[in-house]
Amino acid sequence: MRKIITYGTFDLLHVGHVRLLKRLREMGDHLIVGVSTDEFNQKKGKRAVFSYEDRAEIVRSITYVDQVIPEESWDQKRRDILEHGVDVFAIGADWKGKFDDLQDICEVVYLERTEGISTTAIRHTLSQISPKTIEDLKVALELLNGVIGVIK
């Protein structure tokens, strides 16, 4: 059995995440995903929208994923690879060269990300929505609910 492992925060899950996980699963028979804990994200200077528990549950529910483990530190990767009998460590190409030291215990692969989408871009777009726009959307939804109620 060929085992693959990857790591990430997997917040604001999008099609790029799903495509990456699909490509990873196609590389082997068993995909392990290390999801960054809230505490580890804090150490990295990141803050997720969804809690670790929710992100892990979402990732666990994806067909391509066989196992989810918590990512709690930078240095656990070597231990995880050995403990789980991993053949391939794979991660996004934006990390190219950062994990080459693991090549003595497994194959290291850097995969290109899905073009045109990223959690950073989604966060930026969401930050551009004004409170006025949110209020306008609430009013529109209330109007639509009223119309739907009349039609029923």
C-alpha positions in Angstrom: 0.0 0.0 0.0 1.4 3.4 -1.1 0.7 6.1 1.6 0.7 9.8 0.9 0.7 12.5 3.6 0.1 16.3 3.3 -0.6 19.1 5.7 -2.5 22.4 5.7 -5.0 24.6 7.5 -7.9 23.8 5.1 -9.9 26.9 6.1 -12.6 28.3 3.8 -12.5 25.0 1.9 -12.6 25.6 -1.9 -12.3 23.7 -5.2 -8.5 24.2 -5.1 -8.3 22.2 -1.9 -10.5 19.5 -3.3 -8.5 19.2 -6.5 -5.3 19.0 -4.6 -6.6 16.3 -2.4 -7.9 14.4 -5.4 -4.4 14.6 -7.1 -2.8 13.5 -3.9 -5.1 10.5 -3.5 -4.4 9.5 -7.1 -0.7 9.2 -6.2 -1.3 6.3 -3.8 -3.7 4.0 -2.0 -4.1 5.9 1.4 -4.2 9.7 1.9 -3.4 11.1 5.4 -4.1 14.8 5.9 -2.6 16.7 8.8 -4.9 19.6 9.6 -3.3 22.5 11.5 -4.7 22.9 15.0 -5.9 26.4 16.1 -2.9 26.5 18.5 -0.4 25.7 15.7 -2.1 28.3 13.4 -1.7 30.9 16.2 2.1 30.1 16.4 2.3 30.6 12.6 0.5 33.9 13.0 -2.7 32.6 11.2 -6.2 32.7 12.4 -8.7 30.3 10.8 -12.4 31.2 10.4 -13.5 27.7 11.3 -12.2 25.8 14.4 -9.8 22.8 14.1 -12.6 20.4 15.0 -14.8 21.8 12.1 -12.0 21.9 9.6 -10.9 18.3 10.5 -14.5 17.1 10.1 -14.9 18.8 6.8 -11.6 17.3 5.4 -12.5 13.9 6.9 -15.8 13.9 4.9 -14.0 14.3 1.6 -14.0 11.0 -0.4 -10.3 11.2 -1.3 -9.2 11.4 2.4 -8.6 8.2 4.3 -7.3 9.7 7.6 -7.0 13.0 9.3 -4.5 13.8 12.0 -3.8 17.1 13.9 -0.8 19.1 12.8 0.5 20.6 16.0 4.1 21.6 15.1 6.6 22.0 12.3 8.8 19.2 13.4 6.2 16.5 13.7 6.3 15.7 10.0 9.3 13.4 10.2 7.8 11.6 13.2 4.4 11.2 11.4 6.0 9.9 8.2 7.9 7.2 10.2 4.9 6.4 12.5 2.4 6.0 9.6 4.8 4.3 7.2 4.4 7.1 4.6 5.9 6.7 1.1 5.2 10.2 -0.2 5.2 13.6 1.5 3.4 16.1 -0.8 2.5 19.7 -0.4 1.9 22.8 -2.5 4.6 24.2 -4.7 4.7 27.4 -2.7 6.7 25.4 -0.1 9.2 24.2 -2.7 12.5 23.2 -1.1 11.3 23.7 2.5 10.9 20.0 3.1 13.7 18.5 1.1 15.3 17.3 4.3 12.6 14.6 4.4 13.9 12.9 1.3 16.0 10.6 3.3 12.9 8.8 4.6 10.3 9.3 1.8 9.7 10.8 -1.6 9.0 14.6 -1.4 6.6 16.1 -4.0 5.6 19.7 -4.5 2.4 20.2 -6.4 1.2 23.3 -8.3 -1.8 25.0 -6.8 -5.1 25.4 -8.7 -4.8 28.7 -10.6 -7.1 31.5 -9.8 -8.3 30.5 -6.4 -6.8 30.6 -2.9 -8.0 31.1 0.7 -6.0 34.3 0.7 -8.0 35.6 -2.3 -11.3 34.6 -0.7 -10.4 36.4 2.5 -9.5 39.5 0.5 -12.8 39.4 -1.3 -14.8 39.0 1.9 -12.9 41.8 3.5 -14.1 44.2 0.7 -17.8 43.7 1.6 -19.0 46.8 3.4 -21.5 46.7 6.3 -23.9 48.6 4.0 -23.8 45.8 1.4 -24.4 43.3 4.2 -27.5 45.2 5.3 -28.7 45.5 1.7 -28.4 41.8 1.3 -30.3 41.1 4.6 -33.2 43.4 3.4 -33.2 41.6 0.0 -33.3 38.2 1.6 -36.2 39.3 3.8 -38.1 40.6 0.7 -37.5 37.3 -1.1 -38.7 35.3 1.9 -41.9 37.5 1.8 -42.4 36.8 -1.9 -41.8 33.1 -1.5 -44.3 33.1 1.4 -46.9 34.8 -0.8 -46.3 32.3 -3.7 -46.8 29.3 -1.4 
